[in-house]
Amino acid sequence: MALGDRKLFTYIYDFGDNWQHRVKVEKILPPDPDLRSPICLAGRNACPPEDVGGGPGYIEFLEAIADPSHEDHEQLLEWCGGSFDPNAFDLAAVNERLAEFEF
């Protein structure tokens, strides 16, 4: 995709839940002939669990897992694998996934 002068764009993931991601391009480097897949240099926050229900569902999910007295607390923790840190970002895991997209 040629960005031209555009440095900010919106990526929509899962049209049903309408997750909108604002992507800011900070720098475009010359092509590296040794690079065979895209790489991520930095990021913030964890991806919400699949099928959590879009923005409103994600907010409800975070409230429930943060409150041990919430009626859905245990069920939602089990559903998401036992724990969830919304502030986590695993750069190595992101780049491992991106390595699947060779060009």
SETORDREN-452829 format. One record per residue (C-alpha): x, y, z; residue in three letters; residue number from 1. Coordinates in Angstrom, 3 decimals. Each point is the difference from the previous one (the first is absolute). Layout:
# SETORDREN-452829
<site px="X" py="Y" pz="Z" code="ALA" pos="NUM"/>
...
This chain:
# SETORDREN-452829
<site px="0.000" py="0.000" pz="0.000" code="MET" pos="1"/>
<site px="1.403" py="3.375" pz="-0.968" code="ALA" pos="2"/>
<site px="-0.593" py="2.456" pz="2.808" code="LEU" pos="3"/>
<site px="1.201" py="3.151" pz="-1.717" code="GLY" pos="4"/>
<site px="-0.389" py="2.854" pz="2.461" code="ASP" pos="5"/>
<site px="-2.464" py="-1.904" pz="2.208" code="ARG" pos="6"/>
<site px="1.536" py="-0.755" pz="3.375" code="LYS" pos="7"/>
<site px="-3.145" py="-1.098" pz="1.821" code="LEU" pos="8"/>
<site px="-2.605" py="-2.499" pz="-1.111" code="PHE" pos="9"/>
<site px="-2.748" py="-2.156" pz="1.475" code="THR" pos="10"/>
<site px="0.024" py="-3.768" pz="-0.219" code="TYR" pos="11"/>
<site px="-3.314" py="-1.735" pz="0.683" code="ILE" pos="12"/>
<site px="0.198" py="-3.527" pz="1.353" code="TYR" pos="13"/>
<site px="-3.096" py="-2.180" pz="0.310" code="ASP" pos="14"/>
<site px="-2.691" py="2.010" pz="-1.719" code="PHE" pos="15"/>
<site px="-2.651" py="-1.615" pz="2.244" code="GLY" pos="16"/>
<site px="1.553" py="1.427" pz="3.164" code="ASP" pos="17"/>
<site px="1.484" py="3.012" pz="-1.842" code="ASN" pos="18"/>
<site px="3.402" py="0.088" pz="1.703" code="TRP" pos="19"/>
<site px="1.626" py="3.173" pz="-1.295" code="GLN" pos="20"/>
<site px="3.770" py="0.323" pz="0.330" code="HIS" pos="21"/>
<site px="1.733" py="3.293" pz="-0.675" code="ARG" pos="22"/>
<site px="3.396" py="-0.670" pz="-1.532" code="VAL" pos="23"/>
<site px="2.607" py="2.720" pz="-0.004" code="LYS" pos="24"/>
<site px="2.885" py="-0.350" pz="-2.434" code="VAL" pos="25"/>
<site px="2.942" py="1.691" pz="1.642" code="GLU" pos="26"/>
<site px="2.673" py="-0.769" pz="-2.565" code="LYS" pos="27"/>
<site px="0.293" py="-1.778" pz="-3.325" code="ILE" pos="28"/>
<site px="3.392" py="-1.568" pz="-0.558" code="LEU" pos="29"/>
<site px="1.535" py="-0.962" pz="-3.332" code="PRO" pos="30"/>
<site px="-0.636" py="-3.643" pz="-0.920" code="PRO" pos="31"/>
<site px="2.414" py="-2.488" pz="1.561" code="ASP" pos="32"/>
<site px="0.790" py="-2.800" pz="-2.477" code="PRO" pos="33"/>
<site px="0.802" py="-2.373" pz="2.891" code="ASP" pos="34"/>
<site px="-3.359" py="0.542" pz="1.708" code="LEU" pos="35"/>
<site px="-2.417" py="-2.780" pz="-0.913" code="ARG" pos="36"/>
<site px="-2.958" py="0.840" pz="2.245" code="SER" pos="37"/>
<site px="-1.450" py="3.058" pz="1.709" code="PRO" pos="38"/>
<site px="1.206" py="0.897" pz="3.487" code="ILE" pos="39"/>
<site px="-1.529" py="1.915" pz="2.867" code="CYS" pos="40"/>
<site px="2.313" py="2.385" pz="1.832" code="LEU" pos="41"/>
<site px="-2.267" py="0.908" pz="2.917" code="ALA" pos="42"/>
<site px="-3.578" py="-0.144" pz="1.211" code="GLY" pos="43"/>
<site px="-2.310" py="0.378" pz="2.958" code="ARG" pos="44"/>
<site px="-2.700" py="-2.057" pz="1.698" code="ASN" pos="45"/>
<site px="-1.322" py="-3.498" pz="-0.494" code="ALA" pos="46"/>
<site px="-2.411" py="-1.055" pz="-2.708" code="CYS" pos="47"/>
<site px="-3.483" py="-0.472" pz="1.410" code="PRO" pos="48"/>
<site px="-1.136" py="-3.626" pz="0.074" code="PRO" pos="49"/>
<site px="-1.749" py="-1.203" pz="-3.178" code="GLU" pos="50"/>
<site px="-3.769" py="0.405" pz="0.018" code="ASP" pos="51"/>
<site px="-0.057" py="2.103" pz="3.159" code="VAL" pos="52"/>
<site px="-2.757" py="2.160" pz="-1.505" code="GLY" pos="53"/>
<site px="1.694" py="3.068" pz="-1.428" code="GLY" pos="54"/>
<site px="0.813" py="3.086" pz="2.054" code="GLY" pos="55"/>
<site px="-2.964" py="-0.218" pz="2.395" code="PRO" pos="56"/>
<site px="0.533" py="-3.731" pz="0.574" code="GLY" pos="57"/>
<site px="3.697" py="0.558" pz="0.640" code="TYR" pos="58"/>
<site px="-0.748" py="2.671" pz="2.618" code="ILE" pos="59"/>
<site px="-2.443" py="-2.352" pz="1.735" code="GLU" pos="60"/>
<site px="2.562" py="-2.822" pz="-0.195" code="PHE" pos="61"/>
<site px="2.726" py="2.166" pz="1.612" code="LEU" pos="62"/>
<site px="-2.349" py="1.113" pz="2.765" code="GLU" pos="63"/>
<site px="-1.039" py="-3.591" pz="0.741" code="ALA" pos="64"/>
<site px="3.503" py="-1.473" pz="0.134" code="ILE" pos="65"/>
<site px="1.249" py="2.863" pz="2.187" code="ALA" pos="66"/>
<site px="-2.779" py="-0.535" pz="2.572" code="ASP" pos="67"/>
<site px="0.098" py="-3.371" pz="1.804" code="PRO" pos="68"/>
<site px="-3.529" py="0.638" pz="1.289" code="SER" pos="69"/>
<site px="-1.410" py="0.441" pz="-3.533" code="HIS" pos="70"/>
<site px="-2.434" py="-2.805" pz="-0.860" code="GLU" pos="71"/>
<site px="1.874" py="-0.832" pz="-3.244" code="ASP" pos="72"/>
<site px="3.528" py="0.376" pz="1.403" code="HIS" pos="73"/>
<site px="0.953" py="-3.690" pz="0.217" code="GLU" pos="74"/>
<site px="-1.744" py="-1.000" pz="-3.221" code="GLN" pos="75"/>
<site px="1.698" py="2.741" pz="-2.036" code="LEU" pos="76"/>
<site px="3.423" py="-0.746" pz="1.466" code="LEU" pos="77"/>
<site px="-0.452" py="-3.645" pz="-0.954" code="GLU" pos="78"/>
<site px="-1.244" py="1.028" pz="-3.469" code="TRP" pos="79"/>
<site px="3.107" py="2.120" pz="-0.669" code="CYS" pos="80"/>
<site px="2.446" py="-2.622" pz="1.232" code="GLY" pos="81"/>
<site px="0.311" py="0.845" pz="3.695" code="GLY" pos="82"/>
<site px="1.414" py="3.517" pz="-0.079" code="SER" pos="83"/>
<site px="0.100" py="3.087" pz="-2.178" code="PHE" pos="84"/>
<site px="2.191" py="3.087" pz="0.231" code="ASP" pos="85"/>
<site px="-1.413" py="2.778" pz="-2.222" code="PRO" pos="86"/>
<site px="3.311" py="1.895" pz="0.232" code="ASN" pos="87"/>
<site px="2.175" py="-2.891" pz="-1.182" code="ALA" pos="88"/>
<site px="1.787" py="0.204" pz="-3.335" code="PHE" pos="89"/>
<site px="2.313" py="-2.779" pz="-1.161" code="ASP" pos="90"/>
<site px="2.176" py="1.375" pz="-2.806" code="LEU" pos="91"/>
<site px="1.679" py="-3.388" pz="-0.599" code="ALA" pos="92"/>
<site px="-3.379" py="-1.727" pz="-0.370" code="ALA" pos="93"/>
<site px="-1.218" py="2.669" pz="-2.431" code="VAL" pos="94"/>
<site px="3.110" py="-0.387" pz="-2.150" code="ASN" pos="95"/>
<site px="-0.291" py="-3.776" pz="0.127" code="GLU" pos="96"/>
<site px="-3.513" py="0.304" pz="-1.446" code="ARG" pos="97"/>
<site px="1.155" py="2.537" pz="-2.610" code="LEU" pos="98"/>
<site px="2.773" py="-2.379" pz="-1.100" code="ALA" pos="99"/>
<site px="-2.762" py="-2.228" pz="-1.415" code="GLU" pos="100"/>
<site px="-0.539" py="2.659" pz="-2.700" code="PHE" pos="101"/>
<site px="3.041" py="-0.395" pz="-2.190" code="GLU" pos="102"/>
<site px="0.384" py="2.026" pz="-3.172" code="PHE" pos="103"/>
